[in-house]
């Protein structure tokens, strides 16, 4: 999964063709052992 941004230990990642799980444009965010997914159009938390 390509890293889009990395700052203060937070990684922002995005799959190019990850429409099977969430069915909308989103990014994955990792910090230490925590993970979350956020919708791109509105920034809503999808998972995590």
N, C-alpha and C positions, 0 to 999 in steps of 0.2 A: 504494500500500500504506500503510495508516494506521500512524503511529508510536504505539506504546503507551508507550514510555519512552525517555528520552535522558539519559545521565549519563556524564561523563568521556569524551565522544566516542563512546560505544557507543550504537547505535540498536537498539531492540527493536521489530520490526514484525510484523504479522499480516495475512494475507489472510483475508477472510471465507469464501470458497468455494474454497480451494486444496486440493482433495482429489484432484486428478489426479496429482500428483507423489509425494506421501508417504502418502496414504490414512490419516492419523491426525492428531489435533489437534497443532499445532506452532507455533512462532514462528521468525522469521528474525532473525538478529543480524548487524549490520554494525559493523565497526570499521576505519577508514581504508579500505584496499582489500581487506580480508578479509571473507568472508561464511560463515555457518554456519546450519544449521537444527537446532532442538532439539525433541524430543518433549515435550509438556506433561505427560502423566501421570507420566513417570519422569525427565525431564531428560536422556534419552539423546541423544547426538549422532547426527543422521540424515544430514547432509551437511555438507561443508565441512572 
